[in-house]
Structure formats: C-alpha cells, structure tokens
C-alpha cells in the first residue's frame, strides 16, 4: 500500500510528460500543420512581411520537419500493414 502512495505521484508525472511529448510531436510533425505553416510563410514573404533570408531559413526548417513527418507516416503505414 505504501508503495502505491509513493509511486502514484511519480507515475502521474511520467504520464503527464508522455502526453506533453505526444502533443509536441503532433505539433512538430503534423503534416497539415506543417503545410499550413508553409503557406503562411509564403504569403508573409510575398507580402514583404519577412526578408528573403528569414524566409529561406524558416522554409528549410519546415521542409525538414515535413520530410521527417512523411517518413514517420510511412513507417506507421508499414507497421499497420505488417500487423494484418
């Protein structure tokens, strides 16, 4: 019983940490979110809201995230098809 009282707060912190990581990964590697950010970035550049160097740097970052997200998506599909 004492073990449960001591480990419960630790388990709660672990679960919260896992949920935060899950949400952060979702934000970082969600394909529609990345696509929307690329569109917004393009619009900002075309309207002259950001300089070209800042645009290229941010675009490079978003495209790398997109590539990772696409790879993760393909891995998930492969795992799902192997299970069937």
PDB file with SEQRES, HELIX, SHEET and CRYST1 records, atoms N, CA, C and O in Angstrom:
SEQRES   1 A   84  UNK UNK UNK UNK UNK UNK UNK UNK UNK UNK UNK UNK UNK          
SEQRES   2 A   84  UNK UNK UNK UNK UNK UNK UNK UNK UNK UNK UNK UNK UNK          
SEQRES   3 A   84  UNK UNK UNK UNK UNK UNK UNK UNK UNK UNK UNK UNK UNK          
SEQRES   4 A   84  UNK UNK UNK UNK UNK UNK UNK UNK UNK UNK UNK UNK UNK          
SEQRES   5 A   84  UNK UNK UNK UNK UNK UNK UNK UNK UNK UNK UNK UNK UNK          
SEQRES   6 A   84  UNK UNK UNK UNK UNK UNK UNK UNK UNK UNK UNK UNK UNK          
SEQRES   7 A   84  UNK UNK UNK UNK UNK UNK                                      
HELIX    1 AA1 UNK A    2  UNK A   29  1                                  28    
HELIX    2 AA2 UNK A   31  UNK A   46  1                                  16    
HELIX    3 AA3 UNK A   52  UNK A   83  1                                  32    
CRYST1    1.000    1.000    1.000  90.00  90.00  90.00 P 1           1          
ATOM      1  N   UNK A   1       0.823  -1.200   0.000  1.00  0.00           N  
ATOM      2  CA  UNK A   1       0.000   0.000   0.000  1.00  0.00           C  
ATOM      3  C   UNK A   1       0.858   1.252   0.000  1.00  0.00           C  
ATOM      4  O   UNK A   1       0.575   2.200  -0.732  1.00  0.00           O  
ATOM      5  N   UNK A   2       1.903   1.261   0.814  1.00  0.00           N  
ATOM      6  CA  UNK A   2       2.806   2.405   0.883  1.00  0.00           C  
ATOM      7  C   UNK A   2       3.485   2.633  -0.454  1.00  0.00           C  
ATOM      8  O   UNK A   2       3.707   3.770  -0.872  1.00  0.00           O  
ATOM      9  N   UNK A   3       3.811   1.532  -1.116  1.00  0.00           N  
ATOM     10  CA  UNK A   3       4.454   1.626  -2.430  1.00  0.00           C  
ATOM     11  C   UNK A   3       3.564   2.391  -3.415  1.00  0.00           C  
ATOM     12  O   UNK A   3       4.053   3.226  -4.176  1.00  0.00           O  
ATOM     13  N   UNK A   4       2.261   2.106  -3.400  1.00  0.00           N  
ATOM     14  CA  UNK A   4       1.327   2.783  -4.296  1.00  0.00           C  
ATOM     15  C   UNK A   4       1.239   4.266  -3.979  1.00  0.00           C  
ATOM     16  O   UNK A   4       1.151   5.088  -4.891  1.00  0.00           O  
ATOM     17  N   UNK A   5       1.260   4.620  -2.707  1.00  0.00           N  
ATOM     18  CA  UNK A   5       1.186   6.028  -2.321  1.00  0.00           C  
ATOM     19  C   UNK A   5       2.421   6.802  -2.782  1.00  0.00           C  
ATOM     20  O   UNK A   5       2.332   7.973  -3.152  1.00  0.00           O  
ATOM     21  N   UNK A   6       3.544   6.147  -2.755  1.00  0.00           N  
ATOM     22  CA  UNK A   6       4.792   6.798  -3.160  1.00  0.00           C  
ATOM     23  C   UNK A   6       4.921   6.847  -4.680  1.00  0.00           C  
ATOM     24  O   UNK A   6       5.355   7.857  -5.233  1.00  0.00           O  
ATOM     25  N   UNK A   7       4.552   5.775  -5.350  1.00  0.00           N  
ATOM     26  CA  UNK A   7       4.750   5.709  -6.798  1.00  0.00           C  
ATOM     27  C   UNK A   7       3.661   6.432  -7.590  1.00  0.00           C  
ATOM     28  O   UNK A   7       3.882   6.770  -8.753  1.00  0.00           O  
ATOM     29  N   UNK A   8       2.508   6.676  -7.004  1.00  0.00           N  
ATOM     30  CA  UNK A   8       1.412   7.331  -7.726  1.00  0.00           C  
ATOM     31  C   UNK A   8       1.814   8.710  -8.254  1.00  0.00           C  
ATOM     32  O   UNK A   8       1.586   8.986  -9.432  1.00  0.00           O  
ATOM     33  N   UNK A   9       2.406   9.591  -7.429  1.00  0.00           N  
ATOM     34  CA  UNK A   9       2.803  10.903  -7.974  1.00  0.00           C  
ATOM     35  C   UNK A   9       3.852  10.779  -9.081  1.00  0.00           C  
ATOM     36  O   UNK A   9       3.828  11.542 -10.046  1.00  0.00           O  
ATOM     37  N   UNK A  10       4.758   9.835  -8.944  1.00  0.00           N  
ATOM     38  CA  UNK A  10       5.783   9.636  -9.961  1.00  0.00           C  
ATOM     39  C   UNK A  10       5.139   9.162 -11.263  1.00  0.00           C  
ATOM     40  O   UNK A  10       5.468   9.656 -12.341  1.00  0.00           O  
ATOM     41  N   UNK A  11       4.236   8.219 -11.159  1.00  0.00           N  
ATOM     42  CA  UNK A  11       3.542   7.724 -12.344  1.00  0.00           C  
ATOM     43  C   UNK A  11       2.736   8.833 -13.014  1.00  0.00           C  
ATOM     44  O   UNK A  11       2.668   8.896 -14.241  1.00  0.00           O  
ATOM     45  N   UNK A  12       2.135   9.697 -12.225  1.00  0.00           N  
ATOM     46  CA  UNK A  12       1.373  10.812 -12.775  1.00  0.00           C  
ATOM     47  C   UNK A  12       2.286  11.764 -13.537  1.00  0.00           C  
ATOM     48  O   UNK A  12       1.939  12.213 -14.629  1.00  0.00           O  
ATOM     49  N   UNK A  13       3.431  12.069 -12.980  1.00  0.00           N  
ATOM     50  CA  UNK A  13       4.397  12.947 -13.646  1.00  0.00           C  
ATOM     51  C   UNK A  13       4.872  12.310 -14.954  1.00  0.00           C  
ATOM     52  O   UNK A  13       5.014  13.001 -15.963  1.00  0.00           O  
ATOM     53  N   UNK A  14       5.114  11.025 -14.942  1.00  0.00           N  
ATOM     54  CA  UNK A  14       5.545  10.320 -16.152  1.00  0.00           C  
ATOM     55  C   UNK A  14       4.454  10.390 -17.220  1.00  0.00           C  
ATOM     56  O   UNK A  14       4.741  10.660 -18.386  1.00  0.00           O  
ATOM     57  N   UNK A  15       3.217  10.151 -16.826  1.00  0.00           N  
ATOM     58  CA  UNK A  15       2.106  10.197 -17.791  1.00  0.00           C  
ATOM     59  C   UNK A  15       1.929  11.597 -18.352  1.00  0.00           C  
ATOM     60  O   UNK A  15       1.663  11.753 -19.544  1.00  0.00           O  
ATOM     61  N   UNK A  16       2.072  12.612 -17.520  1.00  0.00           N  
ATOM     62  CA  UNK A  16       1.962  13.992 -17.990  1.00  0.00           C  
ATOM     63  C   UNK A  16       3.093  14.292 -18.970  1.00  0.00           C  
ATOM     64  O   UNK A  16       2.871  14.907 -20.013  1.00  0.00           O  
ATOM     65  N   UNK A  17       4.293  13.860 -18.637  1.00  0.00           N  
ATOM     66  CA  UNK A  17       5.433  14.058 -19.530  1.00  0.00           C  
ATOM     67  C   UNK A  17       5.234  13.390 -20.877  1.00  0.00           C  
ATOM     68  O   UNK A  17       5.562  13.965 -21.915  1.00  0.00           O  
ATOM     69  N   UNK A  18       4.699  12.177 -20.863  1.00  0.00           N  
ATOM     70  CA  UNK A  18       4.432  11.463 -22.106  1.00  0.00           C  
ATOM     71  C   UNK A  18       3.391  12.200 -22.942  1.00  0.00           C  
ATOM     72  O   UNK A  18       3.517  12.286 -24.164  1.00  0.00           O  
ATOM     73  N   UNK A  19       2.370  12.728 -22.284  1.00  0.00           N  
ATOM     74  CA  UNK A  19       1.318  13.460 -23.006  1.00  0.00           C  
ATOM     75  C   UNK A  19       1.874  14.753 -23.606  1.00  0.00           C  
ATOM     76  O   UNK A  19       1.536  15.105 -24.736  1.00  0.00           O  
ATOM     77  N   UNK A  20       2.718  15.457 -22.860  1.00  0.00           N  
ATOM     78  CA  UNK A  20       3.324  16.686 -23.368  1.00  0.00           C  
ATOM     79  C   UNK A  20       4.190  16.365 -24.590  1.00  0.00           C  
ATOM     80  O   UNK A  20       4.152  17.079 -25.592  1.00  0.00           O  
ATOM     81  N   UNK A  21       4.965  15.291 -24.497  1.00  0.00           N  
ATOM     82  CA  UNK A  21       5.813  14.895 -25.634  1.00  0.00           C  
ATOM     83  C   UNK A  21       4.956  14.537 -26.844  1.00  0.00           C  
ATOM     84  O   UNK A  21       5.272  14.908 -27.974  1.00  0.00           O  
ATOM     85  N   UNK A  22       3.880  13.819 -26.596  1.00  0.00           N  
ATOM     86  CA  UNK A  22       2.972  13.422 -27.675  1.00  0.00           C  
ATOM     87  C   UNK A  22       2.392  14.652 -28.373  1.00  0.00           C  
ATOM     88  O   UNK A  22       2.351  14.708 -29.602  1.00  0.00           O  
ATOM     89  N   UNK A  23       1.948  15.629 -27.598  1.00  0.00           N  
ATOM     90  CA  UNK A  23       1.381  16.849 -28.167  1.00  0.00           C  
ATOM     91  C   UNK A  23       2.443  17.668 -28.910  1.00  0.00           C  
ATOM     92  O   UNK A  23       2.168  18.238 -29.966  1.00  0.00           O  
ATOM     93  N   UNK A  24       3.647  17.722 -28.353  1.00  0.00           N  
ATOM     94  CA  UNK A  24       4.734  18.457 -29.016  1.00  0.00           C  
ATOM     95  C   UNK A  24       5.088  17.788 -30.342  1.00  0.00           C  
ATOM     96  O   UNK A  24       5.284  18.466 -31.351  1.00  0.00           O  
ATOM     97  N   UNK A  25       5.170  16.465 -30.338  1.00  0.00           N  
ATOM     98  CA  UNK A  25       5.461  15.746 -31.577  1.00  0.00           C  
ATOM     99  C   UNK A  25       4.351  15.960 -32.597  1.00  0.00           C  
ATOM    100  O   UNK A  25       4.615  16.110 -33.790  1.00  0.00           O  
ATOM    101  N   UNK A  26       3.127  15.974 -32.129  1.00  0.00           N  
ATOM    102  CA  UNK A  26       1.997  16.203 -33.025  1.00  0.00           C  
ATOM    103  C   UNK A  26       2.118  17.581 -33.675  1.00  0.00           C  
ATOM    104  O   UNK A  26       1.895  17.724 -34.877  1.00  0.00           O  
ATOM    105  N   UNK A  27       2.462  18.572 -32.899  1.00  0.00           N  
ATOM    106  CA  UNK A  27       2.619  19.933 -33.423  1.00  0.00           C  
ATOM    107  C   UNK A  27       3.803  20.005 -34.386  1.00  0.00           C  
ATOM    108  O   UNK A  27       3.718  20.633 -35.441  1.00  0.00           O  
ATOM    109  N   UNK A  28       4.900  19.360 -34.015  1.00  0.00           N  
ATOM    110  CA  UNK A  28       6.103  19.427 -34.845  1.00  0.00           C  
ATOM    111  C   UNK A  28       5.979  18.624 -36.133  1.00  0.00           C  
ATOM    112  O   UNK A  28       6.496  19.033 -37.173  1.00  0.00           O  
ATOM    113  N   UNK A  29       5.295  17.485 -36.069  1.00  0.00           N  
ATOM    114  CA  UNK A  29       5.306  16.562 -37.197  1.00  0.00           C  
ATOM    115  C   UNK A  29       3.926  16.264 -37.770  1.00  0.00           C  
ATOM    116  O   UNK A  29       3.724  15.222 -38.395  1.00  0.00           O  
ATOM    117  N   UNK A  30       2.988  17.159 -37.563  1.00  0.00           N  
ATOM    118  CA  UNK A  30       1.657  17.010 -38.141  1.00  0.00           C  
ATOM    119  C   UNK A  30       1.678  17.600 -39.558  1.00  0.00           C  
ATOM    120  O   UNK A  30       1.889  18.801 -39.730  1.00  0.00           O  
ATOM    121  N   UNK A  31       1.461  16.757 -40.562  1.00  0.00           N  
ATOM    122  CA  UNK A  31       1.576  17.191 -41.952  1.00  0.00           C  
ATOM    123  C   UNK A  31       0.678  18.375 -42.305  1.00  0.00           C  
ATOM    124  O   UNK A  31       1.170  19.335 -42.900  1.00  0.00           O  
ATOM    125  N   UNK A  32      -0.610  18.356 -41.970  1.00  0.00           N  
ATOM    126  CA  UNK A  32      -1.444  19.516 -42.302  1.00  0.00           C  
ATOM    127  C   UNK A  32      -0.969  20.808 -41.615  1.00  0.00           C  
ATOM    128  O   UNK A  32      -1.046  21.886 -42.203  1.00  0.00           O  
ATOM    129  N   UNK A  33      -0.482  20.697 -40.381  1.00  0.00           N  
ATOM    130  CA  UNK A  33       0.023  21.874 -39.677  1.00  0.00           C  
ATOM    131  C   UNK A  33       1.250  22.434 -40.391  1.00  0.00           C  
ATOM    132  O   UNK A  33       1.372  23.645 -40.572  1.00  0.00           O  
ATOM    133  N   UNK A  34       2.152  21.551 -40.792  1.00  0.00           N  
ATOM    134  CA  UNK A  34       3.359  21.995 -41.494  1.00  0.00           C  
ATOM    135  C   UNK A  34       2.988  22.628 -42.829  1.00  0.00           C  
ATOM    136  O   UNK A  34       3.538  23.665 -43.198  1.00  0.00           O  
ATOM    137  N   UNK A  35       2.068  22.016 -43.548  1.00  0.00           N  
ATOM    138  CA  UNK A  35       1.640  22.568 -44.835  1.00  0.00           C  
ATOM    139  C   UNK A  35       1.036  23.964 -44.652  1.00  0.00           C  
ATOM    140  O   UNK A  35       1.306  24.872 -45.438  1.00  0.00           O  
ATOM    141  N   UNK A  36       0.227  24.122 -43.623  1.00  0.00           N  
ATOM    142  CA  UNK A  36      -0.381  25.425 -43.351  1.00  0.00           C  
ATOM    143  C   UNK A  36       0.687  26.466 -43.019  1.00  0.00           C  
ATOM    144  O   UNK A  36       0.606  27.610 -43.466  1.00  0.00           O  
ATOM    145  N   UNK A  37       1.679  26.068 -42.239  1.00  0.00           N  
ATOM    146  CA  UNK A  37       2.758  26.994 -41.887  1.00  0.00           C  
ATOM    147  C   UNK A  37       3.572  27.380 -43.116  1.00  0.00           C  
ATOM    148  O   UNK A  37       4.018  28.522 -43.226  1.00  0.00           O  
ATOM    149  N   UNK A  38       3.771  26.442 -44.043  1.00  0.00           N  
ATOM    150  CA  UNK A  38       4.476  26.764 -45.284  1.00  0.00           C  
ATOM    151  C   UNK A  38       3.689  27.775 -46.121  1.00  0.00           C  
ATOM    152  O   UNK A  38       4.265  28.696 -46.698  1.00  0.00           O  
ATOM    153  N   UNK A  39       2.385  27.595 -46.180  1.00  0.00           N  
ATOM    154  CA  UNK A  39       1.531  28.534 -46.922  1.00  0.00           C  
ATOM    155  C   UNK A  39       1.586  29.919 -46.281  1.00  0.00           C  
ATOM    156  O   UNK A  39       1.737  30.923 -46.977  1.00  0.00           O  
ATOM    157  N   UNK A  40       1.464  29.969 -44.960  1.00  0.00           N  
ATOM    158  CA  UNK A  40       1.532  31.250 -44.258  1.00  0.00           C  
ATOM    159  C   UNK A  40       2.880  31.928 -44.472  1.00  0.00           C  
ATOM    160  O   UNK A  40       2.948  33.140 -44.675  1.00  0.00           O  
ATOM    161  N   UNK A  41       3.941  31.148 -44.425  1.00  0.00           N  
ATOM    162  CA  UNK A  41       5.279  31.690 -44.634  1.00  0.00           C  
ATOM    163  C   UNK A  41       5.409  32.280 -46.038  1.00  0.00           C  
ATOM    164  O   UNK A  41       5.957  33.368 -46.214  1.00  0.00           O  
ATOM    165  N   UNK A  42       4.905  31.559 -47.027  1.00  0.00           N  
ATOM    166  CA  UNK A  42       4.947  32.035 -48.412  1.00  0.00           C  
ATOM    167  C   UNK A  42       4.179  33.351 -48.556  1.00  0.00           C  
ATOM    168  O   UNK A  42       4.640  34.278 -49.221  1.00  0.00           O  
ATOM    169  N   UNK A  43       3.023  33.419 -47.935  1.00  0.00           N  
ATOM    170  CA  UNK A  43       2.211  34.641 -48.004  1.00  0.00           C  
ATOM    171  C   UNK A  43       2.942  35.813 -47.341  1.00  0.00           C  
ATOM    172  O   UNK A  43       2.957  36.926 -47.867  1.00  0.00           O  
ATOM    173  N   UNK A  44       3.545  35.546 -46.185  1.00  0.00           N  
ATOM    174  CA  UNK A  44       4.282  36.611 -45.492  1.00  0.00           C  
ATOM    175  C   UNK A  44       5.427  37.129 -46.352  1.00  0.00           C  
ATOM    176  O   UNK A  44       5.684  38.332 -46.402  1.00  0.00           O  
ATOM    177  N   UNK A  45       6.108  36.216 -47.024  1.00  0.00           N  
ATOM    178  CA  UNK A  45       7.223  36.607 -47.878  1.00  0.00           C  
ATOM    179  C   UNK A  45       6.732  37.426 -49.068  1.00  0.00           C  
ATOM    180  O   UNK A  45       7.304  38.468 -49.391  1.00  0.00           O  
ATOM    181  N   UNK A  46       5.676  36.953 -49.715  1.00  0.00           N  
ATOM    182  CA  UNK A  46       5.135  37.651 -50.885  1.00  0.00           C  
ATOM    183  C   UNK A  46       4.597  39.035 -50.531  1.00  0.00           C  
ATOM    184  O   UNK A  46       4.640  39.949 -51.355  1.00  0.00           O  
ATOM    185  N   UNK A  47       4.094  39.191 -49.316  1.00  0.00           N  
ATOM    186  CA  UNK A  47       3.581  40.496 -48.878  1.00  0.00           C  
ATOM    187  C   UNK A  47       4.699  41.405 -48.361  1.00  0.00           C  
ATOM    188  O   UNK A  47       4.463  42.571 -48.045  1.00  0.00           O  
ATOM    189  N   UNK A  48       5.905  40.867 -48.279  1.00  0.00           N  
ATOM    190  CA  UNK A  48       7.037  41.660 -47.817  1.00  0.00           C  
ATOM    191  C   UNK A  48       7.121  41.794 -46.309  1.00  0.00           C  
ATOM    192  O   UNK A  48       7.799  42.683 -45.792  1.00  0.00           O  
ATOM    193  N   UNK A  49       6.425  40.902 -45.600  1.00  0.00           N  
ATOM    194  CA  UNK A  49       6.442  40.961 -44.133  1.00  0.00           C  
ATOM    195  C   UNK A  49       7.737  40.411 -43.540  1.00  0.00           C  
ATOM    196  O   UNK A  49       8.108  40.760 -42.419  1.00  0.00           O  
ATOM    197  N   UNK A  50       8.428  39.545 -44.299  1.00  0.00           N  
ATOM    198  CA  UNK A  50       9.693  38.992 -43.811  1.00  0.00           C  
ATOM    199  C   UNK A  50      10.732  39.077 -44.935  1.00  0.00           C  
ATOM    200  O   UNK A  50      10.384  38.985 -46.112  1.00  0.00           O  
ATOM    201  N   UNK A  51      11.990  39.250 -44.575  1.00  0.00           N  
ATOM    202  CA  UNK A  51      13.036  39.300 -45.599  1.00  0.00           C  
ATOM    203  C   UNK A  51      13.320  37.912 -46.178  1.00  0.00           C  
ATOM    204  O   UNK A  51      12.950  36.895 -45.592  1.00  0.00           O  
ATOM    205  N   UNK A  52      13.969  37.889 -47.316  1.00  0.00           N  
ATOM    206  CA  UNK A  52      14.224  36.638 -48.028  1.00  0.00           C  
ATOM    207  C   UNK A  52      15.066  35.657 -47.214  1.00  0.00           C  
ATOM    208  O   UNK A  52      14.796  34.456 -47.220  1.00  0.00           O  
ATOM    209  N   UNK A  53      16.082  36.159 -46.517  1.00  0.00           N  
ATOM    210  CA  UNK A  53      16.928  35.249 -45.748  1.00  0.00           C  
ATOM    211  C   UNK A  53      16.158  34.563 -44.619  1.00  0.00           C  
ATOM    212  O   UNK A  53      16.358  33.375 -44.362  1.00  0.00           O  
ATOM    213  N   UNK A  54      15.283  35.303 -43.949  1.00  0.00           N  
ATOM    214  CA  UNK A  54      14.452  34.713 -42.890  1.00  0.00           C  
ATOM    215  C   UNK A  54      13.467  33.711 -43.489  1.00  0.00           C  
ATOM    216  O   UNK A  54      13.205  32.658 -42.908  1.00  0.00           O  
ATOM    217  N   UNK A  55      12.928  34.054 -44.652  1.00  0.00           N  
ATOM    218  CA  UNK A  55      12.002  33.154 -45.344  1.00  0.00           C  
ATOM    219  C   UNK A  55      12.685  31.831 -45.680  1.00  0.00           C  
ATOM    220  O   UNK A  55      12.150  30.758 -45.401  1.00  0.00           O  
ATOM    221  N   UNK A  56      13.872  31.916 -46.283  1.00  0.00           N  
ATOM    222  CA  UNK A  56      14.587  30.703 -46.689  1.00  0.00           C  
ATOM    223  C   UNK A  56      14.963  29.838 -45.488  1.00  0.00           C  
ATOM    224  O   UNK A  56      14.882  28.611 -45.555  1.00  0.00           O  
ATOM    225  N   UNK A  57      15.369  30.472 -44.398  1.00  0.00           N  
ATOM    226  CA  UNK A  57      15.739  29.719 -43.192  1.00  0.00           C  
ATOM    227  C   UNK A  57      14.540  28.976 -42.612  1.00  0.00           C  
ATOM    228  O   UNK A  57      14.632  27.795 -42.279  1.00  0.00           O  
ATOM    229  N   UNK A  58      13.417  29.681 -42.495  1.00  0.00           N  
ATOM    230  CA  UNK A  58      12.212  29.067 -41.931  1.00  0.00           C  
ATOM    231  C   UNK A  58      11.654  28.000 -42.883  1.00  0.00           C  
ATOM    232  O   UNK A  58      11.176  26.955 -42.440  1.00  0.00           O  
ATOM    233  N   UNK A  59      11.717  28.267 -44.176  1.00  0.00           N  
ATOM    234  CA  UNK A  59      11.241  27.300 -45.150  1.00  0.00           C  
ATOM    235  C   UNK A  59      12.061  26.015 -45.066  1.00  0.00           C  
ATOM    236  O   UNK A  59      11.503  24.919 -45.119  1.00  0.00           O  
ATOM    237  N   UNK A  60      13.368  26.140 -44.938  1.00  0.00           N  
ATOM    238  CA  UNK A  60      14.244  24.979 -44.816  1.00  0.00           C  
ATOM    239  C   UNK A  60      13.862  24.152 -43.590  1.00  0.00           C  
ATOM    240  O   UNK A  60      13.778  22.926 -43.664  1.00  0.00           O  
ATOM    241  N   UNK A  61      13.629  24.832 -42.458  1.00  0.00           N  
ATOM    242  CA  UNK A  61      13.235  24.144 -41.224  1.00  0.00           C  
ATOM    243  C   UNK A  61      11.914  23.397 -41.409  1.00  0.00           C  
ATOM    244  O   UNK A  61      11.793  22.237 -41.016  1.00  0.00           O  
ATOM    245  N   UNK A  62      10.923  24.066 -42.009  1.00  0.00           N  
ATOM    246  CA  UNK A  62       9.612  23.449 -42.207  1.00  0.00           C  
ATOM    247  C   UNK A  62       9.695  22.269 -43.168  1.00  0.00           C  
ATOM    248  O   UNK A  62       9.024  21.258 -42.963  1.00  0.00           O  
ATOM    249  N   UNK A  63      10.505  22.385 -44.205  1.00  0.00           N  
ATOM    250  CA  UNK A  63      10.642  21.287 -45.157  1.00  0.00           C  
ATOM    251  C   UNK A  63      11.334  20.084 -44.530  1.00  0.00           C  
ATOM    252  O   UNK A  63      11.007  18.944 -44.861  1.00  0.00           O  
ATOM    253  N   UNK A  64      12.283  20.319 -43.632  1.00  0.00           N  
ATOM    254  CA  UNK A  64      12.910  19.206 -42.914  1.00  0.00           C  
ATOM    255  C   UNK A  64      11.887  18.520 -42.017  1.00  0.00           C  
ATOM    256  O   UNK A  64      11.833  17.292 -41.954  1.00  0.00           O  
ATOM    257  N   UNK A  65      11.068  19.324 -41.316  1.00  0.00           N  
ATOM    258  CA  UNK A  65      10.021  18.742 -40.469  1.00  0.00           C  
ATOM    259  C   UNK A  65       9.027  17.955 -41.307  1.00  0.00           C  
ATOM    260  O   UNK A  65       8.559  16.895 -40.892  1.00  0.00           O  
ATOM    261  N   UNK A  66       8.703  18.477 -42.492  1.00  0.00           N  
ATOM    262  CA  UNK A  66       7.774  17.794 -43.394  1.00  0.00           C  
ATOM    263  C   UNK A  66       8.337  16.440 -43.819  1.00  0.00           C  
ATOM    264  O   UNK A  66       7.624  15.436 -43.833  1.00  0.00           O  
ATOM    265  N   UNK A  67       9.613  16.426 -44.162  1.00  0.00           N  
ATOM    266  CA  UNK A  67      10.265  15.187 -44.578  1.00  0.00           C  
ATOM    267  C   UNK A  67      10.244  14.153 -43.450  1.00  0.00           C  
ATOM    268  O   UNK A  67       9.961  12.979 -43.687  1.00  0.00           O  
ATOM    269  N   UNK A  68      10.540  14.582 -42.244  1.00  0.00           N  
ATOM    270  CA  UNK A  68      10.507  13.678 -41.085  1.00  0.00           C  
ATOM    271  C   UNK A  68       9.090  13.167 -40.855  1.00  0.00           C  
ATOM    272  O   UNK A  68       8.885  11.978 -40.610  1.00  0.00           O  
ATOM    273  N   UNK A  69       8.114  14.068 -40.934  1.00  0.00           N  
ATOM    274  CA  UNK A  69       6.717  13.685 -40.719  1.00  0.00           C  
ATOM    275  C   UNK A  69       6.274  12.671 -41.759  1.00  0.00           C  
ATOM    276  O   UNK A  69       5.571  11.713 -41.438  1.00  0.00           O  
ATOM    277  N   UNK A  70       6.681  12.876 -42.995  1.00  0.00           N  
ATOM    278  CA  UNK A  70       6.309  11.960 -44.065  1.00  0.00           C  
ATOM    279  C   UNK A  70       6.944  10.588 -43.825  1.00  0.00           C  
ATOM    280  O   UNK A  70       6.306   9.557 -44.038  1.00  0.00           O  
ATOM    281  N   UNK A  71       8.201  10.583 -43.383  1.00  0.00           N  
ATOM    282  CA  UNK A  71       8.890   9.328 -43.084  1.00  0.00           C  
ATOM    283  C   UNK A  71       8.186   8.596 -41.932  1.00  0.00           C  
ATOM    284  O   UNK A  71       7.987   7.383 -41.991  1.00  0.00           O  
ATOM    285  N   UNK A  72       7.812   9.344 -40.889  1.00  0.00           N  
ATOM    286  CA  UNK A  72       7.098   8.738 -39.757  1.00  0.00           C  
ATOM    287  C   UNK A  72       5.760   8.161 -40.199  1.00  0.00           C  
ATOM    288  O   UNK A  72       5.360   7.086 -39.753  1.00  0.00           O  
ATOM    289  N   UNK A  73       5.079   8.878 -41.070  1.00  0.00           N  
ATOM    290  CA  UNK A  73       3.796   8.404 -41.586  1.00  0.00           C  
ATOM    291  C   UNK A  73       3.976   7.101 -42.364  1.00  0.00           C  
ATOM    292  O   UNK A  73       3.186   6.169 -42.213  1.00  0.00           O  
ATOM    293  N   UNK A  74       5.013   7.040 -43.192  1.00  0.00           N  
ATOM    294  CA  UNK A  74       5.275   5.834 -43.965  1.00  0.00           C  
ATOM    295  C   UNK A  74       5.621   4.655 -43.043  1.00  0.00           C  
ATOM    296  O   UNK A  74       5.191   3.528 -43.292  1.00  0.00           O  
ATOM    297  N   UNK A  75       6.390   4.910 -41.989  1.00  0.00           N  
ATOM    298  CA  UNK A  75       6.724   3.852 -41.032  1.00  0.00           C  
ATOM    299  C   UNK A  75       5.476   3.338 -40.333  1.00  0.00           C  
ATOM    300  O   UNK A  75       5.338   2.136 -40.109  1.00  0.00           O  
ATOM    301  N   UNK A  76       4.569   4.242 -39.987  1.00  0.00           N  
ATOM    302  CA  UNK A  76       3.325   3.826 -39.337  1.00  0.00           C  
ATOM    303  C   UNK A  76       2.495   2.958 -40.278  1.00  0.00           C  
ATOM    304  O   UNK A  76       1.924   1.952 -39.857  1.00  0.00           O  
ATOM    305  N   UNK A  77       2.428   3.345 -41.549  1.00  0.00           N  
ATOM    306  CA  UNK A  77       1.678   2.557 -42.523  1.00  0.00           C  
ATOM    307  C   UNK A  77       2.291   1.173 -42.687  1.00  0.00           C  
ATOM    308  O   UNK A  77       1.577   0.175 -42.781  1.00  0.00           O  
ATOM    309  N   UNK A  78       3.616   1.121 -42.722  1.00  0.00           N  
ATOM    310  CA  UNK A  78       4.286  -0.171 -42.867  1.00  0.00           C  
ATOM    311  C   UNK A  78       4.004  -1.070 -41.662  1.00  0.00           C  
ATOM    312  O   UNK A  78       3.770  -2.269 -41.815  1.00  0.00           O  
ATOM    313  N   UNK A  79       4.026  -0.480 -40.461  1.00  0.00           N  
ATOM    314  CA  UNK A  79       3.740  -1.258 -39.260  1.00  0.00           C  
ATOM    315  C   UNK A  79       2.294  -1.755 -39.262  1.00  0.00           C  
ATOM    316  O   UNK A  79       2.020  -2.888 -38.868  1.00  0.00           O  
ATOM    317  N   UNK A  80       1.384  -0.908 -39.705  1.00  0.00           N  
ATOM    318  CA  UNK A  80      -0.031  -1.305 -39.730  1.00  0.00           C  
ATOM    319  C   UNK A  80      -0.269  -2.422 -40.742  1.00  0.00           C  
ATOM    320  O   UNK A  80      -1.057  -3.332 -40.485  1.00  0.00           O  
ATOM    321  N   UNK A  81       0.401  -2.361 -41.880  1.00  0.00           N  
ATOM    322  CA  UNK A  81       0.187  -3.396 -42.895  1.00  0.00           C  
ATOM    323  C   UNK A  81       0.842  -4.710 -42.498  1.00  0.00           C  
ATOM    324  O   UNK A  81       0.370  -5.775 -42.897  1.00  0.00           O  
ATOM    325  N   UNK A  82       1.915  -4.659 -41.724  1.00  0.00           N  
ATOM    326  CA  UNK A  82       2.567  -5.889 -41.265  1.00  0.00           C  
ATOM    327  C   UNK A  82       1.717  -6.615 -40.240  1.00  0.00           C  
ATOM    328  O   UNK A  82       1.759  -7.842 -40.154  1.00  0.00           O  
ATOM    329  N   UNK A  83       0.938  -5.861 -39.455  1.00  0.00           N  
ATOM    330  CA  UNK A  83       0.102  -6.472 -38.433  1.00  0.00           C  
ATOM    331  C   UNK A  83      -1.049  -7.263 -39.032  1.00  0.00           C  
ATOM    332  O   UNK A  83      -1.513  -8.232 -38.433  1.00  0.00           O  
ATOM    333  N   UNK A  84      -1.503  -6.866 -40.185  1.00  0.00           N  
ATOM    334  CA  UNK A  84      -2.675  -7.517 -40.795  1.00  0.00           C  
ATOM    335  C   UNK A  84      -2.319  -8.774 -41.467  1.00  0.00           C  
ATOM    336  O   UNK A  84      -3.189  -9.441 -42.027  1.00  0.00           O  
TER     337      UNK A  84                                                      
END                                                                             
